């Protein structure tokens, strides 16, 4: 059986380290700004203008982040978009803790790991174990080129065509 990240148990929040060959390659980067904003608005409405992992509500969705969710097929080396999820800044810090470490150093990583433990009901040691496992997997994934599958977005567009003004 081909292993993908979708095989993991359901967690409220997880570390999601993007392999180095895929840095900067994401849906937001390839879409026109207006298309990305339409997708973000849809995700905000679906989430009730709240962070999906922690429930923080922000009127109008200001400061909430539209986070792309991906799975990785190791056999075909394909990163597949599986949807979007709304995050507050603190939850997004957890998912992108690798970047947080570069920008803010150990202090920011510690903050992210505390949040990870809190939302998943883990001890600090369990959060650290999850982080280290994600880093190990990131190092392995970063050794190889990857292709991307963005067909989730194509299906989303087909199901949510832009409104036409009369």
C-alpha positions in Angstrom: 0.0 0.0 0.0 1.2 3.5 -0.8 1.7 5.6 2.3 0.4 9.1 2.4 0.1 11.7 5.2 -3.6 10.9 5.1 -2.9 7.7 7.0 -2.2 9.7 10.2 -4.8 9.8 13.0 -7.0 12.9 13.2 -5.3 15.7 15.1 -6.6 19.1 15.8 -3.2 20.5 14.8 0.0 19.1 13.3 3.5 20.2 12.1 3.5 20.3 8.3 7.0 20.9 7.0 7.1 21.4 3.2 10.0 19.6 1.5 12.7 22.1 0.3 12.1 21.4 -3.4 8.5 22.6 -3.0 9.3 25.8 -1.1 7.4 28.7 -2.7 5.3 26.3 -4.9 1.8 26.5 -3.6 -1.7 27.3 -4.8 -1.7 30.9 -3.5 1.5 31.6 -5.5 0.0 30.4 -8.8 -3.5 31.9 -8.6 -4.4 35.4 -9.5 -5.0 37.4 -6.2 -8.7 37.7 -6.9 -9.1 33.9 -7.3 -7.1 33.3 -4.1 -9.3 35.8 -2.2 -12.5 34.1 -3.5 -11.2 30.7 -2.2 -10.2 32.3 1.1 -13.6 34.0 1.5 -15.3 30.6 0.8 -13.1 28.9 3.4 -13.8 31.7 6.0 -17.5 31.4 5.4 -17.4 27.6 5.7 -15.4 27.9 9.0 -17.7 30.6 10.4 -14.8 33.0 10.4 -13.0 31.0 13.1 -9.7 29.2 13.3 -10.6 25.5 12.6 -8.0 23.9 14.9 -8.6 26.1 18.0 -12.0 27.9 17.4 -10.7 31.5 17.7 -13.3 33.7 16.1 -12.4 36.9 14.3 -15.2 39.1 12.9 -14.7 39.5 9.2 -11.9 36.9 9.2 -9.2 39.6 9.4 -5.9 38.1 10.5 -7.1 34.6 9.8 -5.0 32.6 7.3 -6.1 30.3 4.6 -3.8 27.3 5.0 -3.4 24.7 2.2 -3.6 21.1 3.2 -1.4 18.6 1.4 -0.7 14.9 1.4 2.5 13.3 0.1 2.6 10.1 -1.9 6.1 8.7 -1.4 5.9 6.1 -4.2 5.1 8.7 -6.9 6.7 11.7 -5.1 3.5 13.6 -5.5 2.3 16.4 -3.2 -1.5 16.5 -3.5 -3.6 19.5 -2.5 -6.5 18.1 -0.4 -8.2 21.3 0.7 -7.8 24.5 2.7 -8.3 25.2 6.3 -8.6 28.5 8.3 -5.9 29.1 10.9 -5.2 31.9 13.4 -1.6 33.1 13.5 -0.8 30.9 16.6 -2.0 27.7 14.9 -0.3 28.6 11.6 2.9 29.0 13.6 2.6 25.4 14.6 2.0 24.1 11.1 5.0 26.1 9.8 7.2 25.7 12.8 10.3 25.1 10.5 9.9 28.6 9.1 9.1 29.9 12.6 12.4 28.5 13.8 14.3 30.4 11.0 12.4 33.7 11.7 12.1 33.6 15.4 14.6 31.0 16.7 14.1 28.6 19.6 11.7 30.9 21.5 9.2 30.8 18.7 9.6 27.0 18.2 9.0 26.6 21.9 5.8 28.7 21.7 4.6 26.6 18.7 5.3 23.3 20.5 3.4 24.5 23.6 0.4 25.3 21.4 0.7 21.9 19.6 0.6 20.1 23.0 -2.3 22.1 24.3 -4.6 21.6 21.3 -3.8 17.9 20.9 -3.9 17.2 24.6 -0.3 16.1 24.6 2.5 16.4 27.1 5.5 18.6 26.1 7.5 15.5 25.4 4.8 14.1 23.0 4.7 17.5 21.1 8.5 17.4 20.8 8.4 13.8 19.6 5.9 14.8 16.9 8.0 17.8 15.9 11.2 15.7 15.6 9.4 13.0 13.6 8.1 15.7 11.2 11.7 17.1 10.9 13.1 13.6 10.1 10.4 13.1 7.5 11.1 16.6 6.1 14.8 15.8 5.7 14.0 12.6 3.8 11.4 14.3 1.6 13.8 17.1 0.8 16.2 14.8 -0.8 13.9 14.2 -3.8 12.1 16.2 -6.5 8.3 16.3 -6.2 5.5 16.9 -8.5 2.3 18.7 -7.5 -1.4 17.7 -8.0 -3.7 20.7 -7.7 -6.8 19.0 -9.0 -8.6 19.7 -5.7 -8.8 23.3 -6.8 -10.1 22.4 -10.2 -12.9 20.5 -8.6 -13.6 23.3 -6.2 -13.9 25.8 -9.1 -16.3 23.5 -10.9 -18.4 23.3 -7.7 -18.2 27.0 -6.9 -18.2 28.9 -10.2 -17.7 32.7 -9.9 -20.9 34.7 -9.7 -21.7 36.6 -12.9 -23.0 40.1 -12.6 -26.1 40.7 -14.7 
